[in-house]
Amino acid sequence: MNNYLVSISTCFVAVLAGCGNPSAEQPTAEMVPPVIAPFENLDTLAVNDWWNRAETAIIDLKVDRNKVLAFGMYTVSNNTLKLTAQLYPLYPDETREVRLEVKKDNKWQEIQKQEVNDLGWSALFRVENWDTGQDIPYRLRHGQDASFEGLIRKDPVNQQEIVVAAFSCNSNKDRGMRESYVRNVNHHNPDLLFFAGDQSYDHTEHTAAWLKFGLQFRETFRTRPCISIPDDHDIGQGNLWGENGKKSESKVADDGGYKYHAEYVKMVERCQTAHLPDPFDPTRIEQGIGVYYTNLIVGGVDFAILEDRKFKSGPNGKIPQQGPRPDHIRNPEYDPASIDLEGLTLLGDRQLIFLNDWAEQQDGIAMKAVLSQTGFCGGAHLHGNKENRLHADLDSNGWPQTGRKKALQAILKANAVHIAGDQHLATVIHHGIDKYGDGPWAFVVPAIVNDYYSRWWWPEDEQPGGNHDSKNELPWTGDYLDGFNNKITMLAYVNPESPSSGSGYGLVRFNKPEKTVIFECWPRDADVSSPQAQQFTGWPVTVTIDN
C-alpha cells in the first residue's frame, strides 16, 4: 500500500487510493487513515477511500485502468521541456510510477520516470537540452496498458504569424463536452493555448473538476503548448485578493488572502502550472504557497505570465465602504481618490521588478504580450443582472489606481499587448495612463460558458464615448472614464444578448513582419470551417504596435 503524507502544521494528512483491479475486492474504509481537519472537506472525491464515494455530476473517477492517464500538458522554454502528466485517482496497489517516452526513428524510447503525487494525482517531467527544431511525438505510460499520446511541436520561429487561442471561465452550469471549441481550435491550428483562469467552478473538488476540464479540452492541447493559470474559482473562492498568501479571516476572503488550506491551494497551482517555465523568482509567499509568474517565448513572441491576484490587497477594512459589499461601489458620488491609498498593492513589488526586467529583454524578440487573469480597468457596468449597476468593482484590476498605472507603464515599455479573461464580458480596450490612448491595448476574452454570472458594458447615459468612430457598429464605443476615473477607450464589447449568449473564445494573431496584432472573437456556436462563420459584432480589431 502506498501512503503519501502532506505536512499540515503539526499534523499530517494521509492521502491514499483504492485497488488496482476494479474487479477485485475493494479496499475497506478502515484501511485508509482519515484526513485530519482542516483539510477534511476538500477534494473529498479524490482522496482516501475515494472508490467508496457516491457518483458525482462532475466526472466518473472510477475509470478502466487502461484509461487512468487522463492527459498531458506542456511548454518548452530555454530548451527545457516541462510536461505534467495528469492521472485519475489510483488504487493502493497500483504503481505511482509514470513513464515518458518519445518516438525517434519510428521507435518509442523511454527517457524518464517520475512519481505521481497522490494529492492531485499529477507528475511532472523535466527534460533538459530539448531539440526545438523538430516535432517530437511523446507518450505517457502507466502500468501495462494506460497511455496518453501527444506531440511536442517544434518552435515556429520561422513563421511570420504566431497565433494564440485564449479562453476563460469554464462554468459548471454546463458540464457537457466542448466539441465546438475543440473543432474550431483544431481548425485554426494555433501555436499556443492560453486558459486565463476559472477552469474549475467546483470550489472544494478541484481534482475531479480539473479532470473534467482536461476531458473537455485535451484534444486542443494534446499537440501544442498550453498555458493555464488558476483564478479565484479554481482555488475555491468567489473572488481573490491574495495579499501575499496570508490566511483570510473573512468568510468571503474580501480582507485579502486565501480561504482554504494552503495545501489545497498549492495542489491546485501544482496541477495547473507546474508545466510552465521556471518562475522568475521562486521565493515562496506566506503559508509556503508558491509562485509561477514567468515568461514563455514561442516563435519569437515573448509572453509574460502574471499572477495579478496573488499579491493584490483585499478591500475589506482598508478603504471606505461604498455599498453593501466592501468590493462593490454603489455610490456614484464617491471620490475615486479616496480608495487609492498608500500601501495598497496590485501586482506587488516582486512582479513589477519582473515585468520591468522582462520589458527590457528585446534581443531576438519580435513581439511581446502579457497574459493575466483579469483586465486593468473596470470594463463592465451591470453585474449579474441588468438591475445591478456597480459604479466600480474592486475585483477588477482598475483598483488600486496607482498599482494599475505602474503595471500599464511596464507593459507599455515592452510594447506589449495584454490578454486576459475573468470578466465573462469580451472587450477590446485601449488604456489611457495620463491621457486617452497613451497606454497598451488589451483584449479580455469571453467566457467559455456565460450563464454563471453575466456582465454588460452599458453606460448609464447610453451615449457614445468621446471620439466615437461612426463606422463602429457598436453604439457605446469611444473614450470613457471607468468607475475609478481611469481613462479607457472602448473599441469592442460582447454583451450577453449576443450570439451564444456572449460565450466564446479569443484568437490573437501576431504578425511579426508587419508588427500588427489582430484580435478575433468567436461565438461558441460558430463553425469556423464554414465560409459563412461570423465573429461577434465589432471584431476583428487590428492594432499596430509601435517600436
Backbone torsions as a table, in degrees:
resi	resn	phi	psi	omega
1	MET	NA	139.8	-174.8
2	ASN	-106.8	121.5	178.8
3	ASN	-108.0	138.4	174.4
4	TYR	-120.9	122.5	-174.8
5	LEU	-109.6	130.5	177.1
6	VAL	-116.6	124.0	-179.1
7	SER	-73.2	128.0	174.5
8	ILE	-126.8	104.7	-177.0
9	SER	53.0	-115.5	-178.9
10	THR	-101.7	4.5	-179.6
11	CYS	-119.7	178.8	-178.8
12	PHE	-128.6	148.5	172.8
13	VAL	-106.8	123.1	176.4
14	ALA	-96.2	122.6	-177.2
15	VAL	-119.1	114.6	179.7
16	LEU	-126.7	174.7	177.6
17	ALA	-140.2	175.9	-168.7
18	GLY	-80.7	-151.3	-170.0
19	CYS	-95.2	158.0	-173.5
20	GLY	-78.4	-21.0	-179.4
21	ASN	-116.3	109.4	-174.9
22	PRO	-62.5	-16.9	179.0
23	SER	-89.6	-8.7	-179.8
24	ALA	-81.3	171.4	178.0
25	GLU	-62.9	130.1	-176.5
26	GLN	-72.4	147.0	173.4
27	PRO	-62.8	158.0	178.4
28	THR	-98.8	159.0	-179.6
29	ALA	-62.0	-29.0	-179.1
30	GLU	-65.6	-21.1	-179.7
31	MET	-74.9	-13.0	-170.6
32	VAL	-115.8	118.1	177.8
33	PRO	-60.5	142.5	-179.2
34	PRO	-71.4	155.2	172.6
35	VAL	-74.7	136.2	-178.1
36	ILE	-90.0	136.1	177.5
37	ALA	-54.9	147.0	13.4
38	PRO	-96.3	16.0	-175.6
39	PHE	-91.6	2.7	-167.5
40	GLU	-70.0	-23.4	-177.5
41	ASN	-104.3	18.2	-178.3
42	LEU	-118.0	135.7	177.4
43	ASP	56.7	34.1	-172.9
44	THR	-64.7	-26.0	-178.5
45	LEU	-71.2	-17.6	-171.2
46	ALA	-122.1	6.5	-179.5
47	VAL	-122.8	169.6	178.1
48	ASN	53.8	-135.3	-179.5
49	ASP	-84.5	63.5	-173.9
50	TRP	-59.9	-26.7	-177.9
51	TRP	-68.8	-15.0	177.6
52	ASN	-90.7	-1.4	-179.3
53	ARG	-71.9	148.5	175.0
54	ALA	-67.5	158.3	178.0
55	GLU	-59.7	144.8	-177.9
56	THR	-120.3	153.3	178.1
57	ALA	-74.2	-13.4	-175.8
58	ILE	-71.6	-59.8	-176.9
59	ILE	-167.9	151.4	175.5
60	ASP	-82.3	112.7	-179.1
61	LEU	-85.9	-11.2	-176.8
62	LYS	-92.8	69.5	-176.5
63	VAL	-87.0	161.3	170.8
64	ASP	-57.9	146.8	-171.1
65	ARG	-70.2	-14.3	174.5
66	ASN	-83.4	3.3	179.5
67	LYS	-119.9	14.0	-173.7
68	VAL	-71.9	-17.7	173.7
69	LEU	-84.3	102.7	-171.7
70	ALA	-76.6	-49.1	-178.9
71	PHE	-170.3	168.1	172.4
72	GLY	-124.8	153.1	-179.6
73	MET	-143.0	134.7	-171.1
74	TYR	-144.2	162.2	163.6
75	THR	-140.3	160.5	173.0
76	VAL	-127.6	124.6	-178.6
77	SER	-142.4	133.0	-180.0
78	ASN	51.6	43.6	178.6
79	ASN	60.6	26.4	176.2
80	THR	-120.5	121.6	173.8
81	LEU	-86.8	129.6	169.9
82	LYS	-122.5	124.5	-172.7
83	LEU	-136.6	124.3	176.3
84	THR	-95.8	129.7	170.4
85	ALA	-98.2	123.2	179.4
86	GLN	-107.9	125.2	-178.6
87	LEU	-113.7	158.4	165.0
88	TYR	-73.0	163.5	177.8
89	PRO	-55.8	142.4	-179.3
90	LEU	-104.9	154.4	176.2
91	TYR	-84.8	161.7	-174.0
92	PRO	-57.6	-36.2	-175.1
93	ASP	-90.8	7.7	177.4
94	GLU	-89.0	144.8	179.1
95	THR	-62.9	146.7	174.2
96	ARG	-97.2	14.1	-178.4
97	GLU	-95.5	131.6	173.6
98	VAL	-118.6	141.4	-176.2
99	ARG	-116.1	142.4	176.6
100	LEU	-110.6	126.5	177.8
101	GLU	-122.2	149.7	173.4
102	VAL	-125.4	153.9	-178.7
103	LYS	-102.2	117.0	177.2
104	LYS	-133.9	138.1	-177.0
105	ASP	53.2	37.4	176.6
106	ASN	65.1	21.1	178.7
107	LYS	-130.3	140.9	176.0
108	TRP	-79.6	131.5	179.9
109	GLN	-126.7	126.6	176.8
110	GLU	-75.0	129.0	-178.2
111	ILE	-118.4	-14.6	-178.7
112	GLN	-165.0	152.1	172.5
113	LYS	-125.1	144.8	177.3
114	GLN	-140.8	157.0	178.8
115	GLU	-91.7	139.7	176.9
116	VAL	-79.3	136.1	173.6
117	ASN	-85.8	118.1	-175.5
118	ASP	-65.0	-19.7	176.0
119	LEU	-92.8	97.2	-176.3
120	GLY	102.8	-16.7	173.0
121	TRP	57.2	46.5	177.0
122	SER	-128.5	161.2	176.7
123	ALA	-138.7	145.8	-177.6
124	LEU	-114.8	128.3	173.2
125	PHE	-104.5	140.6	176.5
126	ARG	-133.2	120.0	-176.4
127	VAL	-125.0	116.0	179.7
128	GLU	-81.3	165.2	176.2
129	ASN	54.8	43.7	179.7
130	TRP	-73.9	138.3	177.9
131	ASP	-79.9	107.5	-177.4
132	THR	-90.3	4.2	-175.8
133	GLY	-93.9	2.3	179.9
134	GLN	-149.2	152.8	172.6
135	ASP	-72.0	133.6	-177.5
136	ILE	-129.3	114.1	174.5
137	PRO	-65.2	142.8	176.1
138	TYR	-128.9	160.5	177.9
139	ARG	-143.3	129.3	171.7
140	LEU	-95.7	139.9	-177.8
141	ARG	-136.4	144.1	176.6
142	HIS	-139.3	129.7	-178.8
143	GLY	61.8	-146.6	-177.2
144	GLN	-88.3	-33.8	-166.2
145	ASP	-121.3	-19.1	-174.8
146	ALA	-81.9	133.9	178.7
147	SER	-154.9	158.8	173.2
148	PHE	-141.7	124.7	-177.5
149	GLU	-108.0	145.8	177.6
150	GLY	-154.1	-167.4	-177.3
151	LEU	-137.7	126.9	170.2
152	ILE	-89.8	110.9	-175.5
153	ARG	-74.9	149.7	171.3
154	LYS	-68.6	157.3	178.7
155	ASP	-69.7	122.2	-176.0
156	PRO	-79.9	47.3	-172.7
157	VAL	-65.5	-23.9	-178.3
158	ASN	-89.1	-3.6	177.7
159	GLN	-76.2	142.0	175.8
160	GLN	-76.2	-26.9	-177.4
161	GLU	-123.8	130.5	174.2
162	ILE	-110.8	129.5	-172.6
163	VAL	-116.8	133.8	178.5
164	VAL	-121.4	130.2	170.5
165	ALA	-99.8	130.4	-172.8
166	ALA	-125.0	139.2	-174.0
167	PHE	-137.9	161.7	175.7
168	SER	-163.2	152.7	165.6
169	CYS	65.2	76.3	-178.0
170	ASN	-93.8	71.5	-170.7
171	SER	-57.3	141.4	176.7
172	ASN	-81.9	5.5	172.3
173	LYS	-66.6	-18.7	173.6
174	ASP	-129.8	106.6	-178.1
175	ARG	-95.2	10.7	-179.3
176	GLY	-73.2	176.4	176.8
177	MET	-72.5	169.9	-175.4
178	ARG	-116.0	53.3	-172.7
179	GLU	-58.9	-41.0	-177.5
180	SER	-66.7	-37.4	177.6
181	TYR	-65.5	-45.3	-179.6
182	VAL	-62.6	-45.3	179.1
183	ARG	-59.4	-46.5	-176.5
184	ASN	-69.6	-42.9	179.9
185	VAL	-60.8	-46.3	-178.5
186	ASN	-69.2	-24.4	173.1
187	HIS	-73.0	-43.7	176.4
188	HIS	-63.6	-35.4	-177.8
189	ASN	55.2	59.5	179.7
190	PRO	-69.3	164.7	179.1
191	ASP	-87.9	-17.4	-175.5
192	LEU	-153.6	143.9	172.7
193	LEU	-110.4	144.3	176.5
194	PHE	-132.7	117.3	173.0
195	PHE	-106.0	111.4	-166.8
196	ALA	-83.8	-1.6	177.6
197	GLY	134.5	166.8	-175.9
198	ASP	58.2	45.2	169.7
199	GLN	-68.4	-23.4	-179.4
200	SER	-126.7	136.3	173.9
201	TYR	-117.6	7.8	178.2
202	ASP	-95.5	82.8	-160.3
203	HIS	-47.4	-43.1	-174.7
204	THR	-102.3	5.9	-177.2
205	GLU	-129.8	62.6	-172.9
206	HIS	-65.4	-42.2	-175.0
207	THR	-59.6	-47.6	179.3
208	ALA	-62.7	-43.2	-178.2
209	ALA	-69.6	-36.9	177.7
210	TRP	-65.9	-39.7	174.9
211	LEU	-63.4	-38.6	177.1
212	LYS	-63.4	-45.2	175.9
213	PHE	-56.4	-45.4	-179.8
214	GLY	-63.0	-40.3	177.6
215	LEU	-62.5	-36.8	-179.4
216	GLN	-70.8	-38.2	-168.4
217	PHE	-117.4	0.7	-172.2
218	ARG	-62.7	-24.6	178.9
219	GLU	-75.4	-5.6	172.4
220	THR	-91.2	-37.0	-177.3
221	PHE	-105.8	9.3	174.1
222	ARG	-61.3	-33.7	-170.8
223	THR	-125.1	23.0	177.7
224	ARG	-158.2	155.9	179.6
225	PRO	-66.0	153.1	-173.8
226	CYS	-142.9	130.7	172.0
227	ILE	-104.3	124.8	173.2
228	SER	-127.7	134.3	176.3
229	ILE	-130.9	135.6	-178.5
230	PRO	-79.3	149.8	174.7
231	ASP	-121.1	-162.2	-170.2
232	ASP	-60.0	-47.5	-177.3
233	HIS	-65.9	-30.5	178.9
234	ASP	-60.9	-37.7	-178.5
235	ILE	-98.3	13.0	168.4
236	GLY	92.5	21.7	-178.7
237	GLN	-126.6	150.5	175.6
238	GLY	-70.8	-34.7	173.9
239	ASN	-141.4	159.7	-178.4
240	LEU	-138.3	120.3	165.2
241	TRP	-120.5	95.8	-165.2
242	GLY	-65.6	-30.1	176.4
243	GLU	46.0	49.6	174.7
244	ASN	65.0	24.4	170.3
245	GLY	90.0	10.9	-177.4
246	LYS	-68.4	164.6	175.2
247	LYS	-83.6	123.1	179.1
248	SER	-73.7	143.8	176.9
249	GLU	-104.8	-0.8	-177.4
250	SER	-101.1	145.8	179.8
251	LYS	-59.3	-35.6	-179.0
252	VAL	-106.3	8.7	173.1
253	ALA	60.2	28.0	178.9
254	ASP	-82.4	-1.4	172.8
255	ASP	-85.3	-2.6	-178.5
256	GLY	98.5	146.1	178.2
257	GLY	102.7	-168.5	-172.1
258	TYR	-111.4	134.5	-176.6
259	LYS	-76.7	-44.0	-174.6
260	TYR	-96.2	169.1	-174.0
261	HIS	-58.3	142.9	-176.2
262	ALA	-58.9	-33.1	179.9
263	GLU	-65.1	-32.5	176.4
264	TYR	-68.8	-45.2	177.8
265	VAL	-59.7	-43.9	-179.8
266	LYS	-64.1	-38.7	177.5
267	MET	-61.7	-46.2	179.8
268	VAL	-59.1	-47.8	-178.2
269	GLU	-66.6	-36.1	178.1
270	ARG	-63.6	-47.1	-177.7
271	CYS	-64.7	-37.5	-174.3
272	GLN	-89.9	-25.0	-169.9
273	THR	-126.7	-3.5	-175.3
274	ALA	-60.1	-26.1	-177.9
275	HIS	-83.3	-2.3	177.7
276	LEU	-73.1	159.8	175.0
277	PRO	-55.2	157.9	-178.5
278	ASP	-55.6	142.2	-179.4
279	PRO	-65.5	152.7	179.2
280	PHE	-58.8	-44.4	177.4
281	ASP	-138.7	106.0	-172.1
282	PRO	-78.8	3.9	-178.1
283	THR	-55.1	127.5	-178.1
284	ARG	-74.0	156.1	177.9
285	ILE	-97.6	-166.0	-177.9
286	GLU	-59.3	153.2	-177.9
287	GLN	64.8	13.2	179.5
288	GLY	74.3	13.4	178.8
289	ILE	-71.2	138.6	-177.6
290	GLY	-84.0	-177.7	174.9
291	VAL	-131.5	160.1	179.5
292	TYR	-138.3	5.9	-177.9
293	TYR	-62.6	134.1	-168.4
294	THR	-167.1	-167.7	173.0
295	ASN	-140.6	156.5	-179.9
296	LEU	-137.2	128.9	178.7
297	ILE	-104.3	123.9	178.1
298	VAL	-127.7	115.5	176.9
299	GLY	60.8	30.2	-179.4
300	GLY	85.4	0.0	173.6
301	VAL	-101.4	126.9	-172.4
302	ASP	-103.2	119.4	-177.3
303	PHE	-107.8	117.7	171.1
304	ALA	-85.5	132.4	-178.1
305	ILE	-111.0	113.1	-175.3
306	LEU	-102.4	160.2	169.4
307	GLU	-115.6	80.3	-171.6
308	ASP	-77.3	-1.1	174.6
309	ARG	-102.3	-23.6	-163.9
310	LYS	-68.6	-32.8	-176.5
311	PHE	-108.8	-4.0	-172.7
312	LYS	-68.1	140.8	178.8
313	SER	-70.6	141.5	171.9
314	GLY	-82.8	146.7	-174.2
315	PRO	-78.8	-28.7	-171.1
316	ASN	-63.9	120.7	178.1
317	GLY	86.2	-2.1	-177.0
318	LYS	-111.1	-24.5	-177.9
319	ILE	-133.2	160.0	176.3
320	PRO	-62.7	127.8	179.8
321	GLN	-75.8	133.8	-173.3
322	GLN	-123.6	27.5	-179.8
323	GLY	-178.5	-172.0	-178.1
324	PRO	-69.0	-19.0	177.8
325	ARG	-123.2	148.6	179.4
326	PRO	-62.4	-24.2	-175.9
327	ASP	-99.5	-4.0	-179.2
328	HIS	-114.9	116.1	179.6
329	ILE	-96.0	117.2	-178.9
330	ARG	-105.4	-9.5	-175.3
331	ASN	-90.2	105.7	-178.2
332	PRO	-69.7	-12.1	-178.6
333	GLU	-93.2	0.6	-175.5
334	TYR	-69.1	159.6	178.9
335	ASP	-95.5	112.3	-179.0
336	PRO	-55.7	-30.1	179.3
337	ALA	-65.6	-21.6	-177.2
338	SER	-70.6	-13.8	179.5
339	ILE	-112.0	-1.1	177.6
340	ASP	-97.8	75.6	-168.7
341	LEU	-100.0	153.6	177.5
342	GLU	-60.8	139.0	179.3
343	GLY	95.2	-13.1	176.9
344	LEU	-78.4	145.8	-173.1
345	THR	-123.8	143.8	169.1
346	LEU	-109.5	-85.3	-179.5
347	LEU	-77.4	-25.0	-177.0
348	GLY	87.7	155.2	-175.7
349	ASP	-59.6	-41.2	-176.6
350	ARG	-61.8	-45.5	-179.0
351	GLN	-71.8	-31.7	175.9
352	LEU	-66.1	-37.8	174.5
353	ILE	-60.7	-46.9	177.8
354	PHE	-59.8	-48.8	-174.3
355	LEU	-64.1	-40.3	178.7
356	ASN	-70.3	-37.7	175.7
357	ASP	-64.6	-44.8	178.8
358	TRP	-61.5	-38.3	-179.3
359	ALA	-60.6	-30.3	-176.5
360	GLU	-86.6	-12.6	-178.5
361	GLN	-85.2	98.5	-173.2
362	GLN	-116.9	-10.1	-176.6
363	ASP	-61.7	124.0	177.8
364	GLY	74.4	7.2	-177.3
365	ILE	-104.5	127.3	-179.8
366	ALA	-86.1	-42.5	-177.4
367	MET	-151.0	166.0	-178.3
368	LYS	-136.6	154.0	176.1
369	ALA	-149.2	148.6	175.2
370	VAL	-108.3	131.8	178.6
371	LEU	-113.8	130.0	178.4
372	SER	-151.7	-176.9	-173.4
373	GLN	-79.2	-43.8	-176.0
374	THR	-139.5	175.8	-173.7
375	GLY	-86.4	160.9	-176.0
376	PHE	-97.0	46.7	173.9
377	CYS	-171.6	172.0	171.6
378	GLY	-88.4	99.4	-173.6
379	GLY	-101.1	18.4	179.8
380	ALA	-143.8	148.8	177.9
381	HIS	-108.0	-41.1	-177.1
382	LEU	-107.5	135.4	-173.0
383	HIS	-128.3	121.7	175.7
384	GLY	85.0	-47.2	175.5
385	ASN	-157.6	169.8	-173.3
386	LYS	-72.7	-11.4	178.3
387	GLU	-89.1	-11.0	-173.9
388	ASN	-102.3	84.7	178.9
389	ARG	-92.8	125.5	175.6
390	LEU	-107.4	134.7	174.8
391	HIS	-73.8	-32.9	176.8
392	ALA	-158.2	144.9	-178.5
393	ASP	-120.0	113.6	-174.6
394	LEU	-77.6	-3.5	170.6
395	ASP	-72.0	-24.2	179.0
396	SER	-77.4	163.3	178.5
397	ASN	-88.5	17.9	168.5
398	GLY	-73.2	-14.8	179.5
399	TRP	-127.8	143.5	-7.0
400	PRO	-71.9	144.2	-171.2
401	GLN	-63.9	-36.1	178.5
402	THR	-64.8	-41.1	177.0
403	GLY	-65.2	-38.8	175.9
404	ARG	-59.4	-46.5	-178.1
405	LYS	-59.8	-44.0	179.7
406	LYS	-62.2	-40.9	179.9
407	ALA	-65.7	-45.5	-178.2
408	LEU	-67.0	-34.9	177.6
409	GLN	-63.0	-39.4	178.6
410	ALA	-69.6	-40.4	178.1
411	ILE	-64.0	-41.3	178.5
412	LEU	-64.2	-40.2	179.2
413	LYS	-59.8	-30.9	179.4
414	ALA	-82.8	-4.6	-171.3
415	ASN	54.5	42.3	-174.6
416	ALA	-105.9	154.1	166.9
417	VAL	-97.6	165.0	-177.6
418	HIS	-118.6	135.0	178.1
419	ILE	-126.5	130.6	-177.1
420	ALA	-151.1	-177.2	179.7
421	GLY	-139.0	-135.6	169.9
422	ASP	78.1	-37.7	-168.0
423	GLN	-79.5	-13.7	-174.8
424	HIS	66.8	-1.7	-175.4
425	LEU	-123.9	111.5	-179.6
426	ALA	-72.4	135.4	177.2
427	THR	-146.6	151.9	163.4
428	VAL	-118.9	121.1	-174.8
429	ILE	-129.7	135.6	169.7
430	HIS	-98.2	113.1	-175.8
431	HIS	-73.3	146.6	167.6
432	GLY	-110.4	137.2	177.7
433	ILE	-100.1	-62.3	174.9
434	ASP	-105.5	-28.5	177.0
435	LYS	-144.4	166.6	-177.7
436	TYR	-60.7	133.3	172.3
437	GLY	78.8	10.9	-179.3
438	ASP	-97.8	7.2	-179.0
439	GLY	-113.8	-168.7	-178.6
440	PRO	-79.8	163.3	174.8
441	TRP	-86.6	148.0	-178.8
442	ALA	-139.7	138.1	176.6
443	PHE	-121.4	112.1	171.0
444	VAL	-96.8	120.5	-172.5
445	VAL	-84.2	158.7	-177.6
446	PRO	-73.0	171.7	174.6
447	ALA	-74.7	144.9	172.8
448	ILE	-61.2	-44.4	175.1
449	VAL	-129.4	117.8	-170.7
450	ASN	-108.2	46.7	175.0
451	ASP	-124.5	20.7	177.0
452	TYR	-91.5	-50.0	-177.8
453	TYR	-160.2	97.9	-175.2
454	SER	-81.1	154.8	173.3
455	ARG	-133.3	154.8	-179.5
456	TRP	-129.5	141.9	163.5
457	TRP	-90.5	111.1	-170.6
458	TRP	-152.8	81.3	-179.0
459	PRO	-53.6	142.4	-174.0
460	GLU	-62.1	-36.0	179.5
461	ASP	-86.7	-2.5	177.7
462	GLU	52.2	39.2	180.0
463	GLN	-117.0	151.1	174.3
464	PRO	-61.3	153.0	176.6
465	GLY	-78.1	175.6	176.2
466	GLY	-61.6	146.4	-179.7
467	ASN	59.1	31.2	176.4
468	HIS	-60.4	133.2	177.2
469	ASP	-84.7	114.8	-176.5
470	SER	-64.0	-16.9	178.5
471	LYS	-82.0	-12.1	179.8
472	ASN	-73.8	127.2	-178.4
473	GLU	-69.2	-19.6	-179.3
474	LEU	-89.6	135.0	-171.9
475	PRO	-74.6	-35.3	-170.7
476	TRP	-103.3	67.1	176.8
477	THR	-123.6	164.1	-177.6
478	GLY	118.8	-160.4	-175.1
479	ASP	-85.8	130.9	177.9
480	TYR	-140.3	161.6	163.7
481	LEU	-101.3	132.2	174.1
482	ASP	-80.0	-175.2	-175.3
483	GLY	-69.2	-7.4	177.2
484	PHE	-104.7	7.7	-174.2
485	ASN	68.0	23.3	172.2
486	ASN	-79.5	139.2	179.0
487	LYS	-83.6	125.6	178.0
488	ILE	-137.7	148.4	173.4
489	THR	-116.5	113.6	-178.4
490	MET	-85.0	125.0	178.6
491	LEU	-103.4	-35.8	-177.5
492	ALA	-159.8	149.6	178.4
493	TYR	-153.2	157.4	-179.7
494	VAL	-128.0	100.4	176.2
495	ASN	-79.1	161.5	-173.2
496	PRO	-62.5	-16.8	178.0
497	GLU	-74.6	-6.9	-178.5
498	SER	-70.7	169.5	176.5
499	PRO	-51.8	147.2	-179.1
500	SER	59.9	22.7	-178.5
501	SER	58.2	26.1	-179.3
502	GLY	83.2	0.6	176.5
503	SER	-74.3	146.7	177.8
504	GLY	166.4	-150.9	-176.6
505	TYR	-154.4	164.7	178.6
506	GLY	-107.2	149.9	172.9
507	LEU	-129.8	128.5	-176.5
508	VAL	-121.7	122.6	-178.0
509	ARG	-108.6	118.5	178.2
510	PHE	-99.6	108.5	177.5
511	ASN	-93.3	105.9	-172.1
512	LYS	-68.8	-45.8	-179.9
513	PRO	-64.2	-38.7	-176.0
514	GLU	-89.3	-10.0	-178.3
515	LYS	56.9	42.7	176.3
516	THR	-117.4	152.8	174.5
517	VAL	-124.9	127.1	178.0
518	ILE	-107.9	120.0	175.4
519	PHE	-94.6	119.2	175.2
520	GLU	-111.8	147.3	-179.1
521	CYS	-137.6	113.3	-170.8
522	TRP	-111.8	133.3	174.7
523	PRO	-64.8	151.1	-179.4
524	ARG	-55.8	-40.1	-173.7
525	ASP	-87.8	2.0	178.7
526	ALA	-68.1	150.9	171.4
527	ASP	-115.6	98.1	-171.5
528	VAL	-71.1	-8.8	175.2
529	SER	-78.0	-11.8	179.9
530	SER	-90.1	136.9	177.2
531	PRO	-62.3	-20.3	-178.9
532	GLN	-87.3	-1.5	-177.3
533	ALA	-61.6	135.7	-177.9
534	GLN	-121.7	137.9	170.9
535	GLN	-76.8	171.0	174.0
536	PHE	-60.2	150.3	177.6
537	THR	-56.3	131.2	-179.3
538	GLY	103.8	-15.8	179.1
539	TRP	-110.7	155.7	3.1
540	PRO	-77.7	159.5	175.6
541	VAL	-119.2	125.3	-179.4
542	THR	-110.4	129.4	177.8
543	VAL	-125.1	149.4	177.5
544	THR	-104.6	133.1	-178.3
545	ILE	-96.8	119.4	179.8
546	ASP	-74.5	142.8	176.3
547	ASN	-83.7	NA	NA
